[in-house]
């Protein structure tokens, strides 16, 4: 009974939400109510996650564990940010400017580290599996796209129509790859949702 009840609730709610998109006039009140509940639960879950994160960092500071200074900086930055957001409101131009001035350099640094890590991993892959054509093609494509992203190749070939069209076509490949990844995520999410609705997967059962 303990395992049956969460499964039954998840299946019924999943079927109601799914049916609401096909029979909206009939299920629209239920769909709206369930979506409001989902928004409230998501907000509460986010709040619980933030409190848990602060609790973990505070324990590191209190017990003087390794990296306690970074935890203290994270706690102070969080408290300053949330107080400034409450006092000034998130739409305040000065508050948005400060947050953007900090967030954008951090994101750029993380992306730079990611690019360097991927380049290093691709070189190691080429070194360890030099006879694998997939690893060679991966490294070559990564180098080509990195060079194209610099911009000087595109400007150099602008005077040659054929090469300009070729470079433009190559620039479209990452867009196609991104769409393929998004389609894969969507299909995976759909398959997972159907498995939960059918009761095959039970992540809510612990």
N, C-alpha and C positions, 0 to 999 in steps of 0.2 A: 504493500500500500504506500509505503514511504517513497518508493521509486516510481510508482504509477502516477501519483498525484502531480508532481512537477512535469512529467511527460505529457499528461492529459492537458494541463493548463497551457503548456507551450504549443501543443498541436492545435488546440482550439483557438488561441489568440493568433497564431500564425495563419490559420485558415481564414479567420475573420478579416485580418488585414489584407490577405491575398484576394479574398472575394470582394473586399471593398473597392479595389481598383477596377474590377470588372463589372460590378453591380453597385456603382456608387450611389444612385438614389436610394437603394434599399439599405445599404450598410454605412452610409455617410455619417450618421450620428455616432455609431460605434467606432468607426475609423477615426473620426476626429477626437473622440474621448481617449482611445488607445494611444494615438499619437501624442496627445497632451501628457498622458501618463509616462510615455517613453521619454519625453523631453524632461519631465520632472525627475525621473529616475536617473537619466544621464547627468543632469545637473548635480544631483545628490552624490552619484558615483564619482564625479569629478571633484567635488568638495571632499569626499572621503579620501580620495587619492592624494589630494594636496595636503590634508592633515597628516596622512600616513607618511608622506615624503618629509614634511617638517619634523615629524616625530623621529624618523630614522636619522635625519641630520642632527637633531638635537641630542640624540643618544650618543652619536659620534663625538659631538662637542663635549658632552658631559663626562664621558668615559675617556676622553683624550686619546681616541683611537687615531690610527694613521689617516691623514687627510682631514683632520678635524678643522683645520684652518679654512679649507675650502668649503666645508659644511657651514661654518660660521658665516663666511661671505655669502653663501647661497641664502641662508636664513635672513641676514640683514638686507640683502638685495630684494628678497621677496617682500619683507615687511615695508621697506621704503616704497617699493613700487605699488603695493596695494593701498598704502596710506595716501600716496600721491594721487592714485586713481580715484579714491573715494573723495578726497578733498577737492581735486581739480576737475574730476570727471574724465573718462577716457577720451572724450571728444575735444578736450582742451588742446589748442595748437602747441603750446609749450611742452605739455606732457607727451603728445604724440611725437614731437621733434626729438625729445630726449630718448624716448623708447626706440624710435627708428634709428637714431644715431648710434645706439648701443647694439640693437638687434641685427642690423644689416652687416656691420663688420664681423660680428660673431658668425653669422650665417655664411659670409664669404670665406672666413677662415676655415670653417668646417667643410665647405665645398672644396677648398684648396687641399685640405688634408685628405679628403676622399679621393680627389683626382690623383694625388701623389701616391696614395695607397694602391689604387687600381693600377696605376702605371707600374709600380714596383711589383705587384702581384702578377701582372701580365708578363713582365720580364722574367720572373722566376718560373712562371708556367712555360715560357718559351725555352728556358734553360733546362728545365727538368724533363720536358716532353718535346724535344726538338723535332722528333720524327712524326709528331701528331699534326696533320694538316689543319685541324680545327684551331689549335693553339696558335699556329703561325698566322692563320687568317684573322684571328682575334687581335693579335698584336699589330698586324699591318693595318687593319681597319681602325684600331684605336689611334695609331700614329697619324693616319690620314685625317681622321675627324678632328684630332687635336690641332693639326696644322691648318685645316680649313677654318676652325673656330677662331684662329688668330686674326683672320681677316685679310692679311696681306696677299694670300694666294688668290682670293676672289678679286681684289683690286688689280692684281698683276694680270689676270686673264680676262679682265673686262673688255679689252680691245679685241679679243678673239671670240666671235660669236659662238662657235662650236664648243670651245673649252668653257666659255661662260655658262652655256646651257648644261654642260656636263657637271660643273661644280654646283650649279643650282639644283640639279637632280640629286647629287650626292647629299646636299644639305637637307633634302626632304626625307632622306632615309631615317635619321633620328626621330622625326615626327611620326613616321610610319611605325617605328619600333615602339615609341611611346604609346601610340594608339593600340598596338598589339598587346602591350603589357596591361593597359587599362581594360581591354576586352577580356584578357585572361583573368584579371582580378574580378571583373564582373561575373564571368562564368563560374569562377571558383566560389564567389560569394553566393551565387544562385544555387549551386550544387550543395553548398553547406547548409543554406537555408532550407532547401527541400529535404535534406537528410534529417534536419532537426524537426521539421514539420511532420515527417513520416515516422519519427521516433527512432531512427537508426543511430543518430548521434545524440548524446545526452550530456552536453557540457554543464548544464545547470544542476546535474545530480551530484556534483562534487567528485 
